[in-house]
Amino acid sequence: MTEQHAVVTGCSSGIGQAITKRLLADGWSVTGLSRTETSLDGKFEWLQADLSDPESLADAVAGLQPAHALVHAAGFQRTAHIGSLDPAALAGMFTVHVAAASVLANALVPAMPDGGRIVLLGSRTSTGMPGKSHYAATKAALIGLGRTWAQELAPRGITVNVLSPGPTDTPMLNDPGRAATPVKLPALGALVDPDDVAALAAFLLGPHGKSITGQNYVICGGASL
């Protein structure tokens, strides 16, 4: 069998790193994109990439072997309530969450083997959350992007799905940029484990994910109840 190759953004920390480690453990080769240099065990190659500069990404991935999977996990969060909204924060989140995903898919999918996989990291707040209107808007855009790509790529057997975690135990929770919305524990009494998100990602990327496309999976520890 041909070795499975995945391209994963945000591989240096948080959910992106958890997904990268899970895929490496499952025998994938992984090309990780991030600003921070990362070294992981297994068949891993790190490429420096600035997701806030989408125009540079096509060149960054040029020459890579065809990717059987693209996982866009890079992201950041800036929060504020109406009256304190910052247009620059909205533009920055849209660039990293949506524009970067678009550029990478545009560059990688034409050469992706039929039956490939795309997973986009959304957020359970995409349906709305006080203080997170800009963040929610950019994550909601990923659902529209993913469902449209799912329709376009279905004839090739390429699936496209969105994972939407709730409050997850990652460094993002301590980012001063989201201080306007303090973390609340979900109903189950614990933050979402990044490894749980990675496990679902691995399923969708694996052989039994072939019948699932255009879906949004919320993993929130009961926060949306």
MOKA-V706696 format. One record per residue. N is the residue number from 1. PHI is phi in whole degrees, -180 to 180 (NA if undefined). Layout:
BEGIN
N/PHI  N/PHI
END
This chain:
BEGIN
1/NA  2/-68  3/-62  4/-79  5/-121  6/-119  7/-109  8/-127  9/-91  10/69  11/-75  12/-83  13/-165  14/61  15/-65  16/-59  17/-69  18/-62  19/-66  20/-60  21/-63  22/-65  23/-65  24/-62  25/-64  26/-85  27/96  28/-73  29/-95  30/-130  31/-103  32/-102  33/-112  34/-167  35/-79  36/-91  37/-59  38/-136  39/-128  40/-132  41/-72  42/106  43/-84  44/-122  45/-126  46/-101  47/-121  48/-71  49/-150  50/-106  51/-68  52/-81  53/-126  54/-56  55/-64  56/-87  57/-75  58/-59  59/-67  60/-63  61/-101  62/-63  63/91  64/-68  65/-63  66/-53  67/-94  68/-80  69/-151  70/-124  71/-120  72/-104  73/-110  74/-64  75/-179  76/-153  77/-134  78/-125  79/-122  80/-171  81/-95  82/-55  83/107  84/-127  85/-70  86/-114  87/-57  88/-66  89/-67  90/-61  91/-62  92/-65  93/-68  94/-62  95/-63  96/-72  97/-78  98/-108  99/-64  100/-64  101/-60  102/-64  103/-64  104/-66  105/-63  106/-61  107/-82  108/-99  109/-68  110/-55  111/-96  112/-66  113/-61  114/-57  115/88  116/-73  117/-138  118/-131  119/-127  120/-111  121/-91  122/-96  123/-160  124/-68  125/-78  126/-63  127/-89  128/120  129/-162  130/-53  131/86  132/-124  133/-61  134/-67  135/-62  136/-60  137/-63  138/-71  139/-74  140/-64  141/-62  142/-66  143/-67  144/-63  145/-62  146/-65  147/-68  148/-69  149/-62  150/-58  151/-68  152/-64  153/-97  154/-55  155/-60  156/-96  157/73  158/-89  159/-97  160/-136  161/-139  162/-117  163/-106  164/-123  165/-74  166/-86  167/-60  168/-114  169/-75  170/-136  171/-59  172/-58  173/-64  174/-99  175/-70  176/-57  177/-67  178/-114  179/-64  180/-70  181/-132  182/-58  183/-70  184/-118  185/-66  186/-66  187/-59  188/-76  189/86  190/-151  191/-66  192/-65  193/-85  194/-55  195/-67  196/-70  197/-65  198/-63  199/-65  200/-69  201/-59  202/-62  203/-65  204/-64  205/-83  206/-89  207/-63  208/-87  209/-90  210/-67  211/-103  212/-118  213/-154  214/74  215/-108  216/-122  217/-103  218/-94  219/-126  220/-128  221/64  222/90  223/-64  224/-92  225/-68
END
